[in-house]
Amino acid sequence: MALTVEIDKRSGFCGGVIRAISRAEKFLESAPGRKLYSLGAIVHNEAELSRLGSKGLVTIGKEDISNIPDPSSETLLIRAHGEPPETYELADQVGINVIDCTCPVVLRLQQSIREAYDQNKNIIIFGKIGHAEVLGLLGQVGGDAVVIEDMNMLLSALEDGSIRVDVPLEIFSQTTKSPTEYSEICSVLSEKAQAGLTVHNTICSQVASRHEELSSFASSHDVILFVSGASSSNGKVLCDLCRSKNPRTYHISGPEEIDPVWFEADDRVGICGATSTPRWLLEKVASAVTAIDR
């Protein structure tokens, strides 16, 4: 078996995740032996969380903030996904120090939604219900927005009146959603909106460009190994994209999940991942595939 292995050059952490992890590592290196509390998983990748956990990063939920012993001497990291205003109010109440790593792209989106809401606009958010970023966006408007995950949810919301078509509508997207799906959602909504629809282009440009690049990458290889954590929303979207271009696409979380039966002699194997997949993990997967070649 003579496999050719290539790692997608554009795969790996996005800028927001790189920034958050860099600041976490810098804090932990400057304070040996101290903990850094991360409000939610800093990245949706189990292997990277394990690595950072060994350095002192502790993942907690919002309900845990009030139970941190001596919070004034501890530090809380807010990850790239962002948080609603009440999270900052709670942190201030307990007196814990905050490192805010909200992605600048998410911060601009939060501001845009607040501004539209302050102008009495009716807000629609295209995103994953319960996703940390979406919860942060809903918090900007006190929960007064309709969240739709896909076309079926849009059609249902239009049918049951959850989305009113007789008032001006403004739609925003979670920054990591599929630009193609967002375009389709906006097209249907535009046809139905009797009082007008304002579409905000809020998908991260880095994520948007990845779709076209990854489509080409998946099409140019015989087998695709898509590496991401099971909880990565961006990973599911991008893996589904790869599979639509290449049916021999396999979703794995690490090299231990590779099955040699997936490969045939002389296959060109492409390895890629989500914006939450560390480069070192992609390289470990590549090494494991290379070892099959004998």
Beta strands, then each sheet from edge to edge (+ up, - down):
strand 1: 4-7
strand 2: 36-39
strand 3: 57-60
strand 4: 75-78
strand 5: 97-100
strand 6: 122-126
strand 7: 146-148
strand 8: 169-173
strand 9: 197-199
strand 10: 223-227
strand 11: 249-252
strand 12: 268-273
sheet 1: 1+ 12+ 10+ 11+
sheet 2: 3+ 2+ 4+ 5+
sheet 3: 7+ 6+ 8+ 9+
end
